[in-house]
Amino acid sequence: MTIYVPGKVTLRQTWQPMDPDAAAYITAVETADGQALEEKVKIAIDNFVLGCKADGIWSAIKASCILAGARTLAGALVPLIGTAPTNYNFVAGDYDRETGLLGDGSTKYLDSNRANNAEGQNDKHLAIYLTEPGVTSGDLISSGVGGGHSRLTFQIPTILTATINTSSQYVGSTTIVDFIAASRSSSSGFDVREGGQTYFHSSATQTLPTSNISVFSRGGTTFFIDSRLAFYSIGEALDLALFDARVTDLINAIGVAIP
């Protein structure tokens, strides 16, 4: 079993439900799947929740799905936190338990059912875990474009752009992989995490549109993406380096756990 000490989580090898939020999520996924998850998948999820709580970032996550680990697409769309996303056109064949959900660049997306203005102007994060970048430019996660919007966008050739509650965009590297996120905790700018590094982009906040945040598209009408994602999160500002470590460990542990 795990000995839980604030700020530290010791990993275990046998499953015993340690965290009530993790246990409730696992039960919901298994109900949607119609069968139990592997013991090590459950351990990975429990360790993730315990770790986020130990880091003090759990409460900032307001809408999230682990798009991997579950045995079925229905299980993968069970929300870790918040409201379940609305699925537009994804089918079972788009889902891989180890690597996540694959967009098609034209019609498939998730409506997170989380409004762009649900968090404050200076208190917002968006995060995804990318396992396959795809070949089509599009929005990985997005409320739209222009003043006050928030999005993480993939642009050919594999360039990341990001905005949080502003029209001013961060332009990133040419190597989009793994954990990608942006977080704003001040009116003067926002942080972007990519490639294991955090960068600050100076930009003032603007009035927030009320549109919902979509995954795999820009509002379900344009900029669809053909990337594969294993995780997304929306919520309040948080420490991106800590979140990166927890999400990366989660996805890696799920990959090892699945036969």
C-alpha positions, 0 to 999 in steps of 0.5 A: 500500500501507499504511505501518503505524506503531504508533498510526497507519494510512494508508489505501490504495486498492489491495488487498494483504493487510497483516494476517494476521488480516484476510487469514484472515477475508477468505478464510473469508468468500469461501469461504462466499460462493463468490466474491471480495469487492470490493477496497475491501471487503477494504481496509475490513476490513484497515484495521479490523483494522490500526486496532484493533491500532494502538489496542491494542484488538484483543486485547480482542475475543473474539467478533465478526461483521461483519454487512455486506460479505459477499455472502451471509448465510453469509459475514456469519456467518463470525466475525471473531474467536471461535466462529461464532454459531448462526443461528436463523431468519434467511434470505437476505432478511433480509440487506443487504450495506450495512446488515446483518441485520434481526431480526423482533421474534419468532423470529429471533436469533443465539446468539453461543456466548460465555458471559456469564462468559467474561470477568471480573466487572470486564472486559467489553464489549458492542458493536453497530452499529445501522443501523435501530432498528426499532419493537419494544422488545427486547434488541440483545445480551443474556445475560439480565436481573437480577443479573450479566447484561449487555445493551444494550436498545432500549425504545420510544420509542427509549430505550437501557438498558444493564447490564454484569455487574449488575442496575443499568441505565443509562438513556440518550438518545432517539436510538439510532443507529450505534455503541452499546456498554458496557464495564466495567473496574472494580467501581464502574461501567461506561461506555456509548457512544451518540451519539458520547459516553461516559457512566459509570454507577455500579453494583457488579458481581455474580456472573455467570450462565453463560448465552450472550449472544444477539444480537437477543433475550434468550436466544432466548426473549423480548425479540426485536428488529426492528432491523437490525445491521451489527456486534457484538462481545463481549469484555474491557473496551476504550476505547469511543471508539477502538472507536467510531471504528474500527467506524464507519469500517468500516461507512461504508467498506463502504457506499461500497465496495458498488456 
